Amino acid sequence: MHHDPPNQAGDDFAFAALRIVNPVSLHGKDVPEREWLWPDWIPMNSTTAFYGDGGTGKSLMSQQLMTACATGLPFLGYDVLECPVLGVFCEDDETELHRRQDRINSKLKLEFRSLGNMQWVSRVGDENLLMTFSGEGRGEPTPFFQQIVTAAKRASARLVVIDTAADTFGGNENIRSQVRQFISLLNRLAIEINGAVVLLAHPSQTGKSSGSGDGGSTAWSNSVRSRLYLSRPEEKNGDPEDPDKRILSRLKANYARTGDRLDLSWERGAFESNGTSAAQTLDSPADRIDAANRAFLAGLAELTEKGQRCNVYKGQPNYAPKTIRDLTNFGQGFEVSELDAAMKRLIREGRLESVEDGPPSRRRSCLREVAPDIPGI
């Protein structure tokens, strides 16, 4: 029997196409910090599924999240990444998005001219599939998917909200392989923008009755890295205890603890946090933010007294949030992302400033406190 000789060129090409890593190459390198859009709730470079029954307000909450990211304001009392955002809304027309944003602005004391980092597109009445499937079950991205990628990159968006899965998934939600291909497509979008994709979806009847909040095949929950569920409190005598109350639960988290929840209220067109529930062991959002502010200022003061310079530039030596976390006791118990948010918050409030000094040939950046007057430090 004749055997063809090995195709060395073909083998080399196939090998080169794989992104193979030898762990030896990581020796001595800093372990990268995990990046979050919303610490513990929405990780970067992946897709988060956000479930909620019709009328609970998941579209409103998503637009409120977009607003917080675009302006650097807290979201439900928590710090989120300040960044450009893009929303793709398939169920709300432009007038409804306008009205909803006006209510959010009133709640947050914003003006439309403050929303330069925010873009959205209404797709009501359009063909909105992002992936279609052949008879063999192989998924193919649609031109609309590429339009979203292009628009997100042009806007430098690091958050893309897609509302909803029912409008954009062109397969059978009970076929595992099709669901996984679709989520992989959205993960590709997240990686290309170095950001997060939040996919809104409706729970199945079983998901609602069981409290799991998922829908269709378990592949949906298994494929995403994080899954959130917005629901109403348990009903009494068939009616909600309070029609304006909601519960936001983190029902899946590959990189954080599951089971945490926030008790929320709808008030004047937007949601606000009522603090933490008994089931949540984290500090309250306001207390956590205040503690991070104080820890940052105390850590910076200690390093300054020791002659250790800090700067605001991520990835550079003496990056303040990482230096404070690693070299002071004050930074212990906080993620670098929390201290980074504290630093940006204190700069916005005029408590910190970044200055340059030294000779013209060796100018160096230095972070310093402007008003060291916080009591109790």
Sine and cosine of phi, psi and omega as CSV:
sin_phi,cos_phi,sin_psi,cos_psi,sin_omega,cos_omega
0.00,0.00,0.69,-0.72,-0.04,-1.00
-1.00,0.05,0.73,-0.68,0.07,-1.00
-0.90,-0.45,0.77,-0.64,0.07,-1.00
-0.93,0.37,0.59,-0.80,0.05,-1.00
-0.91,0.42,0.45,-0.89,0.02,-1.00
-0.86,0.51,0.62,-0.79,0.03,-1.00
-1.00,-0.02,1.00,-0.04,-0.09,-1.00
-0.89,0.46,-0.66,0.76,-0.02,-1.00
-0.90,0.44,-0.68,0.73,0.02,-1.00
-0.90,0.43,-0.67,0.75,0.02,-1.00
-0.89,0.46,-0.67,0.74,0.01,-1.00
-0.89,0.46,-0.63,0.78,-0.01,-1.00
-0.91,0.41,-0.72,0.70,-0.02,-1.00
-0.88,0.47,-0.64,0.77,0.00,-1.00
-0.92,0.39,-0.67,0.74,-0.04,-1.00
-0.91,0.42,-0.46,0.89,-0.03,-1.00
-0.95,0.32,-0.32,0.95,0.03,-1.00
-1.00,0.08,0.67,-0.74,0.03,-1.00
-1.00,0.01,0.96,0.27,-0.09,-1.00
-0.99,0.12,0.72,-0.70,0.03,-1.00
-0.87,-0.49,0.79,-0.62,0.16,-0.99
-1.00,-0.08,0.86,-0.51,-0.07,-1.00
-0.83,0.56,-0.38,0.93,0.03,-1.00
-0.85,0.52,-0.54,0.84,-0.03,-1.00
-0.92,0.39,-0.26,0.97,-0.01,-1.00
-1.00,0.00,-0.08,1.00,-0.05,-1.00
-0.87,0.49,0.79,-0.61,0.04,-1.00
0.99,0.11,-0.08,1.00,-0.01,-1.00
-1.00,0.03,0.55,-0.83,0.07,-1.00
-0.91,0.42,0.67,-0.74,0.08,-1.00
-0.97,0.26,0.84,-0.54,-0.06,-1.00
-0.91,0.42,0.63,-0.77,0.09,-1.00
-0.94,0.34,0.61,-0.79,0.11,-0.99
-0.93,0.36,0.66,-0.75,-0.02,-1.00
-0.98,-0.20,0.62,-0.79,-0.02,-1.00
-0.76,-0.66,0.58,-0.81,0.27,-0.96
-0.98,0.19,-0.71,0.71,0.10,-1.00
-0.74,-0.67,0.95,-0.31,-0.12,-0.99
-0.76,0.65,0.78,-0.62,0.02,-1.00
0.97,0.25,-0.23,0.97,-0.08,-1.00
-0.93,-0.36,-0.70,0.72,-0.06,-1.00
-0.75,-0.66,0.98,-0.22,0.01,-1.00
-0.98,0.20,0.39,-0.92,0.06,-1.00
-1.00,0.10,0.31,-0.95,0.06,-1.00
0.88,0.47,0.49,0.87,0.06,-1.00
-0.35,-0.94,0.05,-1.00,-0.04,-1.00
-0.96,-0.27,0.73,-0.68,0.12,-0.99
-0.95,-0.31,0.79,-0.62,0.08,-1.00
-1.00,0.00,0.77,-0.64,-0.02,-1.00
-0.87,-0.49,0.97,-0.25,-0.05,-1.00
-0.99,-0.11,0.50,-0.86,0.10,-1.00
-0.08,-1.00,0.64,-0.77,0.01,-1.00
-0.93,0.37,0.37,-0.93,0.03,-1.00
-0.83,0.56,0.75,-0.66,0.04,-1.00
1.00,-0.01,-0.07,1.00,0.02,-1.00
-0.98,0.20,-0.40,0.91,0.06,-1.00
0.95,-0.31,0.39,0.92,-0.02,-1.00
-0.93,0.37,-0.54,0.84,0.05,-1.00
-0.93,0.38,-0.68,0.73,0.07,-1.00
-0.86,0.50,-0.72,0.69,-0.03,-1.00
-0.90,0.44,-0.61,0.79,0.03,-1.00
-0.91,0.42,-0.66,0.75,0.05,-1.00
-0.92,0.39,-0.54,0.84,0.06,-1.00
-0.93,0.37,-0.63,0.77,0.08,-1.00
-0.88,0.47,-0.70,0.71,0.05,-1.00
-0.85,0.53,-0.67,0.74,-0.01,-1.00
-0.89,0.45,-0.69,0.73,0.01,-1.00
-0.89,0.46,-0.71,0.71,0.01,-1.00
-0.90,0.43,-0.65,0.76,-0.06,-1.00
-0.93,0.37,-0.44,0.90,-0.09,-1.00
-0.93,-0.36,-0.19,0.98,-0.04,-1.00
0.99,0.15,0.19,0.98,0.03,-1.00
-0.99,0.12,0.40,-0.92,0.06,-1.00
-0.90,0.44,0.46,-0.89,0.07,-1.00
-0.91,-0.41,0.92,-0.40,-0.03,-1.00
0.83,0.56,0.51,0.86,0.01,-1.00
1.00,-0.01,-0.03,1.00,-0.03,-1.00
-0.94,-0.35,0.51,-0.86,0.12,-0.99
-0.97,0.24,0.67,-0.74,0.11,-0.99
-0.80,-0.60,0.24,-0.97,-0.01,-1.00
-0.91,0.41,0.78,-0.62,0.10,-1.00
-0.99,0.16,0.86,-0.50,-0.10,-0.99
-0.23,-0.97,0.31,-0.95,0.15,-0.99
-0.92,0.40,0.50,-0.86,-0.08,-1.00
-0.69,-0.72,0.41,-0.91,0.07,-1.00
-0.70,-0.72,0.77,-0.64,0.06,-1.00
-0.91,-0.42,0.71,-0.71,0.05,-1.00
-0.90,-0.43,0.97,-0.26,-0.11,-0.99
-0.94,-0.34,0.91,-0.42,-0.06,-1.00
-0.99,-0.11,-0.17,0.99,-0.09,-1.00
-0.91,-0.42,-0.16,0.99,-0.04,-1.00
-0.86,-0.51,0.74,-0.67,0.01,-1.00
-0.99,0.16,0.08,-1.00,-0.11,-0.99
-0.90,0.44,-0.57,0.82,-0.01,-1.00
-0.93,0.37,-0.62,0.79,0.03,-1.00
-0.92,0.38,-0.65,0.76,0.05,-1.00
-0.89,0.46,-0.61,0.79,0.04,-1.00
-0.90,0.45,-0.75,0.66,-0.01,-1.00
-0.88,0.47,-0.70,0.71,-0.03,-1.00
-0.90,0.44,-0.67,0.75,0.00,-1.00
-0.91,0.41,-0.57,0.82,0.03,-1.00
-0.89,0.46,-0.65,0.76,0.02,-1.00
-0.92,0.38,-0.65,0.76,0.04,-1.00
-0.89,0.46,-0.70,0.72,0.01,-1.00
-0.86,0.51,-0.67,0.74,0.00,-1.00
-0.89,0.45,-0.66,0.75,0.00,-1.00
-0.90,0.43,-0.65,0.76,-0.08,-1.00
-1.00,-0.09,0.05,1.00,0.00,-1.00
0.86,0.51,0.77,0.64,0.01,-1.00
-0.90,-0.43,0.31,-0.95,0.16,-0.99
-0.89,-0.45,0.41,-0.91,-0.02,-1.00
-0.86,0.51,-0.51,0.86,-0.01,-1.00
-0.94,0.34,-0.15,0.99,0.06,-1.00
-1.00,0.08,-0.05,1.00,-0.16,-0.99
-0.97,-0.25,0.64,0.76,-0.03,-1.00
-0.91,0.42,-0.38,0.92,-0.01,-1.00
-1.00,-0.04,0.21,0.98,-0.10,-1.00
-0.86,-0.51,0.76,-0.65,0.08,-1.00
-0.69,-0.72,0.54,-0.84,0.12,-0.99
-0.59,-0.81,0.26,-0.96,0.07,-1.00
-0.67,-0.74,0.75,-0.67,0.09,-1.00
-1.00,-0.05,0.75,-0.67,-0.05,-1.00
-0.88,-0.48,0.38,0.92,0.01,-1.00
-0.87,0.49,0.79,-0.61,0.02,-1.00
1.00,0.07,-0.05,1.00,0.00,-1.00
-0.99,-0.16,0.24,-0.97,0.13,-0.99
-0.99,0.16,0.87,-0.49,-0.21,-0.98
-0.88,-0.48,0.22,0.98,0.00,-1.00
-0.92,0.39,0.72,-0.70,0.06,-1.00
-0.99,-0.12,-0.37,0.93,0.02,-1.00
-0.52,-0.86,0.73,-0.69,0.10,-0.99
-0.90,-0.44,0.25,-0.97,-0.13,-0.99
-0.78,-0.63,0.66,-0.75,0.04,-1.00
-0.98,0.20,0.08,-1.00,0.04,-1.00
-0.88,0.48,-0.44,0.90,0.03,-1.00
-1.00,0.09,-0.03,1.00,0.04,-1.00
1.00,0.03,0.18,0.98,0.01,-1.00
-1.00,0.08,0.79,-0.62,-0.03,-1.00
-1.00,0.09,0.58,-0.81,0.05,-1.00
-0.76,-0.65,0.79,-0.61,0.06,-1.00
-0.89,0.46,0.56,-0.83,0.03,-1.00
-1.00,-0.07,0.27,-0.96,0.09,-1.00
-0.84,0.54,-0.51,0.86,0.02,-1.00
-0.90,0.44,-0.61,0.79,0.06,-1.00
-0.86,0.51,-0.71,0.71,-0.01,-1.00
-0.91,0.41,-0.54,0.84,0.08,-1.00
-0.88,0.48,-0.66,0.75,0.01,-1.00
-0.91,0.42,-0.70,0.71,0.02,-1.00
-0.84,0.54,-0.73,0.68,-0.03,-1.00
-0.89,0.45,-0.72,0.69,-0.02,-1.00
-0.89,0.45,-0.66,0.75,-0.01,-1.00
-0.90,0.44,-0.66,0.75,0.00,-1.00
-0.92,0.38,-0.65,0.76,0.01,-1.00
-0.90,0.43,-0.54,0.84,0.01,-1.00
-1.00,0.07,-0.07,1.00,-0.11,-0.99
0.84,0.55,0.50,0.86,-0.04,-1.00
-0.92,0.38,0.66,-0.75,0.10,-0.99
-0.90,-0.44,0.09,1.00,0.18,-0.98
-0.70,-0.72,0.79,-0.61,0.12,-0.99
-0.83,-0.56,0.85,-0.53,0.06,-1.00
-0.98,-0.20,0.77,-0.64,0.01,-1.00
-0.87,-0.50,0.89,-0.46,-0.07,-1.00
-0.84,-0.54,0.99,-0.15,0.34,0.94
-0.63,-0.78,0.04,-1.00,0.08,-1.00
-0.89,0.45,-0.62,0.78,-0.04,-1.00
-0.88,0.48,-0.51,0.86,-0.02,-1.00
-1.00,0.10,-0.41,0.91,-0.19,-0.98
-0.93,-0.37,-0.24,0.97,-0.01,-1.00
-1.00,-0.08,0.87,-0.49,-0.09,-1.00
-0.99,-0.13,0.30,0.96,-0.04,-1.00
-0.91,-0.42,-0.32,-0.95,0.04,-1.00
-0.99,-0.15,0.88,-0.47,-0.11,-0.99
-0.91,0.41,-0.22,0.98,0.01,-1.00
-0.99,-0.12,0.02,1.00,0.05,-1.00
-0.99,-0.16,0.93,-0.35,-0.15,-0.99
-0.83,0.56,-0.72,0.69,-0.09,-1.00
-0.90,0.44,-0.57,0.82,0.00,-1.00
-0.95,0.33,-0.65,0.76,0.04,-1.00
-0.88,0.47,-0.71,0.71,-0.04,-1.00
-0.91,0.42,-0.61,0.79,0.05,-1.00
-0.90,0.44,-0.63,0.77,-0.01,-1.00
-0.91,0.41,-0.72,0.69,0.02,-1.00
-0.90,0.43,-0.60,0.80,0.06,-1.00
-0.88,0.48,-0.59,0.81,0.04,-1.00
-0.89,0.45,-0.69,0.72,0.02,-1.00
-0.93,0.37,-0.57,0.82,0.08,-1.00
-0.89,0.46,-0.58,0.81,0.05,-1.00
-0.88,0.47,-0.66,0.75,0.06,-1.00
-0.87,0.49,-0.71,0.70,0.00,-1.00
-0.86,0.50,-0.66,0.75,-0.01,-1.00
-0.93,0.37,-0.64,0.77,-0.03,-1.00
-0.91,0.42,-0.50,0.86,0.01,-1.00
-0.99,-0.15,0.03,1.00,-0.07,-1.00
0.77,0.63,0.77,0.64,-0.10,-1.00
-0.52,-0.85,-0.47,-0.88,-0.07,-1.00
-0.81,-0.58,0.58,-0.81,0.14,-0.99
-0.91,-0.41,0.78,-0.63,0.08,-1.00
-0.92,-0.39,0.88,-0.47,-0.04,-1.00
-0.96,-0.28,0.88,-0.48,0.03,-1.00
-1.00,0.10,0.59,-0.80,-0.04,-1.00
-0.45,-0.89,0.38,-0.93,0.06,-1.00
-0.99,-0.12,0.67,-0.74,0.06,-1.00
-0.96,0.29,0.41,-0.91,0.11,-0.99
-0.96,0.27,0.19,-0.98,0.04,-1.00
-0.88,0.48,-0.61,0.79,0.03,-1.00
-0.92,0.40,-0.65,0.76,0.01,-1.00
-0.89,0.46,-0.59,0.80,0.03,-1.00
-0.94,0.33,-0.72,0.70,-0.08,-1.00
-0.94,0.34,-0.52,0.85,-0.01,-1.00
-0.99,0.11,-0.30,0.95,-0.06,-1.00
1.00,0.07,0.00,1.00,0.00,-1.00
-0.97,0.23,-0.41,0.91,0.09,-1.00
0.95,0.30,0.09,1.00,-0.03,-1.00
-1.00,-0.03,0.02,-1.00,-0.06,-1.00
-0.58,-0.81,0.63,-0.78,0.07,-1.00
0.90,0.43,-0.62,-0.78,-0.03,-1.00
-0.90,0.44,0.54,-0.84,0.09,-1.00
-0.90,0.43,-0.21,0.98,0.02,-1.00
-0.87,0.49,-0.49,0.87,0.03,-1.00
-0.88,0.48,-0.77,0.63,-0.01,-1.00
-0.94,0.35,-0.62,0.79,-0.04,-1.00
-0.93,0.36,-0.44,0.90,-0.12,-0.99
-1.00,0.06,-0.48,0.88,-0.02,-1.00
-1.00,0.05,0.38,-0.92,0.01,-1.00
-1.00,0.08,-0.39,0.92,-0.03,-1.00
-0.55,-0.83,0.62,-0.79,0.01,-1.00
-0.69,-0.73,0.82,-0.57,-0.01,-1.00
-0.93,-0.36,0.45,-0.89,-0.03,-1.00
-0.65,-0.76,0.84,-0.54,0.05,-1.00
-0.98,-0.22,0.84,-0.55,-0.07,-1.00
-0.63,-0.78,0.18,-0.98,0.10,-1.00
-1.00,-0.06,0.44,-0.90,0.10,-0.99
-0.86,0.52,0.34,-0.94,-0.01,-1.00
-0.84,0.54,0.63,-0.77,-0.04,-1.00
-0.99,0.17,0.48,-0.88,0.12,-0.99
-0.85,-0.52,0.82,-0.57,-0.04,-1.00
0.85,0.53,0.54,0.84,0.08,-1.00
1.00,0.06,-0.09,1.00,-0.02,-1.00
-0.85,-0.53,0.55,-0.83,0.08,-1.00
-0.87,0.50,0.59,-0.81,0.02,-1.00
-0.86,0.50,-0.64,0.77,0.06,-1.00
-0.55,-0.83,0.91,-0.42,-0.08,-1.00
-0.89,0.45,-0.27,0.96,0.00,-1.00
-1.00,-0.09,-0.01,1.00,-0.01,-1.00
-1.00,0.00,0.56,-0.83,0.08,-1.00
-0.64,-0.77,0.32,-0.95,0.10,-0.99
-0.80,-0.60,0.82,-0.57,0.10,-0.99
-0.97,-0.25,0.88,-0.47,-0.08,-1.00
-0.90,-0.43,0.60,-0.80,0.12,-0.99
-0.99,-0.17,0.99,-0.16,-0.13,-0.99
-1.00,-0.06,-0.26,0.97,0.13,-0.99
-0.56,-0.83,0.68,-0.74,0.05,-1.00
-0.42,-0.91,0.94,-0.34,0.03,-1.00
-0.94,0.34,-0.41,0.91,-0.14,-0.99
-0.87,-0.49,0.21,0.98,0.00,-1.00
-0.45,-0.89,0.03,-1.00,0.00,-1.00
-0.97,0.26,0.66,-0.75,0.08,-1.00
-1.00,0.00,0.29,-0.96,0.10,-1.00
1.00,-0.09,-0.18,0.98,0.03,-1.00
-0.93,0.37,0.47,-0.88,-0.02,-1.00
-0.55,-0.84,0.40,-0.92,0.10,-0.99
-0.85,-0.53,0.72,-0.69,0.11,-0.99
-1.00,-0.01,0.81,-0.58,-0.14,-0.99
-0.82,-0.57,0.34,-0.94,0.12,-0.99
-0.73,-0.68,0.63,-0.78,0.15,-0.99
-1.00,0.04,0.81,-0.58,-0.03,-1.00
-0.54,-0.84,0.84,-0.54,0.06,-1.00
0.79,0.61,0.71,0.70,0.17,-0.98
1.00,0.02,0.08,1.00,0.02,-1.00
-0.47,-0.88,0.21,-0.98,0.00,-1.00
-1.00,-0.09,0.53,-0.85,0.13,-0.99
-0.66,-0.75,0.43,-0.90,-0.04,-1.00
-0.99,0.12,0.65,-0.76,0.10,-0.99
-1.00,-0.06,0.24,0.97,-0.11,-0.99
1.00,-0.08,-0.17,-0.99,-0.07,-1.00
-1.00,-0.06,0.44,-0.90,0.06,-1.00
-1.00,0.05,0.14,-0.99,0.00,-1.00
-0.90,0.43,-0.41,0.91,-0.04,-1.00
-0.98,0.20,-0.19,0.98,-0.08,-1.00
-0.98,-0.22,0.82,-0.57,-0.08,-1.00
-0.99,-0.11,-0.08,1.00,0.05,-1.00
-0.94,0.34,0.37,-0.93,0.11,-0.99
-0.88,0.47,0.36,-0.93,0.08,-1.00
-0.90,0.44,0.47,-0.88,-0.03,-1.00
-0.82,0.58,-0.71,0.70,-0.04,-1.00
-0.90,0.43,-0.68,0.74,0.00,-1.00
-0.91,0.42,-0.63,0.77,-0.01,-1.00
-0.91,0.43,-0.68,0.74,0.01,-1.00
-0.90,0.44,-0.72,0.70,0.01,-1.00
-0.88,0.47,-0.66,0.75,0.00,-1.00
-0.91,0.41,-0.62,0.78,0.03,-1.00
-0.91,0.41,-0.65,0.76,0.05,-1.00
-0.85,0.52,-0.75,0.66,-0.06,-1.00
-0.92,0.40,-0.66,0.75,0.01,-1.00
-0.89,0.45,-0.65,0.76,0.00,-1.00
-0.90,0.43,-0.75,0.67,-0.04,-1.00
-0.90,0.43,-0.65,0.76,0.00,-1.00
-0.93,0.38,-0.66,0.75,0.02,-1.00
-0.91,0.41,-0.65,0.76,0.02,-1.00
-0.91,0.43,-0.65,0.76,0.01,-1.00
-0.89,0.46,-0.66,0.75,0.01,-1.00
-0.90,0.44,-0.70,0.71,-0.01,-1.00
-0.92,0.39,-0.64,0.76,0.03,-1.00
-0.88,0.48,-0.67,0.74,0.01,-1.00
-0.89,0.45,-0.52,0.85,0.02,-1.00
-1.00,0.09,-0.01,1.00,-0.01,-1.00
0.99,0.12,0.24,0.97,0.00,-1.00
-1.00,0.00,0.90,-0.43,0.01,-1.00
-0.99,0.16,0.56,-0.83,0.07,-1.00
-0.80,-0.60,0.48,-0.88,0.05,-1.00
-0.72,-0.69,0.10,-0.99,-0.11,-0.99
-1.00,-0.09,0.01,1.00,-0.19,-0.98
-1.00,-0.06,0.92,-0.39,-0.01,-1.00
-0.90,0.44,0.68,-0.73,0.02,-1.00
1.00,-0.04,-0.23,0.97,0.03,-1.00
-1.00,-0.09,0.40,-0.92,0.09,-1.00
-0.84,0.54,0.58,-0.82,0.02,-1.00
0.92,0.39,0.41,0.91,0.14,-0.99
-0.86,0.52,0.88,-0.48,-0.25,-0.97
-0.81,0.58,-0.77,0.64,-0.04,-1.00
-0.86,0.51,-0.67,0.75,-0.01,-1.00
-0.95,0.30,-0.63,0.78,0.00,-1.00
-0.90,0.43,-0.68,0.74,0.02,-1.00
-0.91,0.42,-0.66,0.75,0.00,-1.00
-0.91,0.42,-0.63,0.77,-0.12,-0.99
-1.00,0.08,-0.50,0.86,-0.18,-0.98
-0.92,-0.38,-0.03,1.00,0.02,-1.00
-0.76,-0.65,0.43,-0.90,0.08,-1.00
-0.95,0.31,-0.44,0.90,-0.04,-1.00
-0.90,0.43,-0.51,0.86,-0.05,-1.00
-0.99,0.13,-0.17,0.99,-0.01,-1.00
-0.91,0.42,0.63,-0.78,0.01,-1.00
1.00,-0.01,-0.05,1.00,0.04,-1.00
-0.87,-0.49,0.59,-0.81,0.16,-0.99
-0.96,0.27,0.46,-0.89,0.07,-1.00
-0.84,0.54,-0.60,0.80,-0.01,-1.00
-0.89,0.46,-0.59,0.81,0.03,-1.00
-0.92,0.38,-0.66,0.75,0.02,-1.00
-0.94,0.34,-0.56,0.83,0.08,-1.00
-0.89,0.46,-0.69,0.72,0.03,-1.00
-0.89,0.45,-0.63,0.78,0.04,-1.00
-0.89,0.46,-0.68,0.73,0.01,-1.00
-0.86,0.51,-0.74,0.67,-0.02,-1.00
-0.90,0.43,-0.62,0.78,0.02,-1.00
-0.90,0.44,-0.70,0.71,-0.02,-1.00
-0.93,0.37,-0.54,0.84,0.08,-1.00
-0.92,0.40,-0.69,0.72,0.02,-1.00
-0.88,0.48,-0.59,0.81,-0.03,-1.00
-0.99,0.16,-0.05,1.00,0.01,-1.00
0.99,0.16,0.23,0.97,0.01,-1.00
-1.00,0.09,-0.41,0.91,0.02,-1.00
-0.79,-0.62,0.39,-0.92,0.12,-0.99
-0.55,-0.84,0.49,-0.87,0.06,-1.00
-0.97,-0.24,0.85,-0.52,-0.05,-1.00
-0.83,-0.56,0.29,-0.96,0.07,-1.00
-0.88,-0.48,0.62,-0.78,0.08,-1.00
-0.58,-0.81,-0.03,-1.00,-0.04,-1.00
0.99,-0.14,0.16,-0.99,0.00,-1.00
-0.91,0.42,0.37,-0.93,-0.04,-1.00
-0.82,0.57,-0.51,0.86,-0.03,-1.00
-0.98,0.17,-0.24,0.97,-0.01,-1.00
-0.62,-0.78,0.85,0.52,0.04,-1.00
-0.94,0.34,0.69,-0.73,-0.01,-1.00
-0.76,-0.65,0.61,-0.79,0.01,-1.00
-1.00,0.09,0.59,-0.81,-0.02,-1.00
-0.59,-0.81,0.74,-0.67,0.05,-1.00
-1.00,-0.08,0.75,-0.66,-0.02,-1.00
-0.62,-0.79,0.40,-0.92,-0.01,-1.00
-0.99,0.12,0.69,-0.73,-0.01,-1.00
-1.00,-0.02,-0.66,0.75,-0.09,-1.00
-0.74,-0.68,0.99,0.12,-0.03,-1.00
-0.98,0.21,0.96,0.29,-0.10,-1.00
-0.75,-0.66,0.31,0.95,0.02,-1.00
-0.96,0.29,0.85,-0.52,-0.01,-1.00
-0.95,0.30,0.45,-0.89,0.13,-0.99
1.00,0.04,0.07,1.00,0.03,-1.00
-1.00,-0.01,0.00,0.00,0.00,0.00
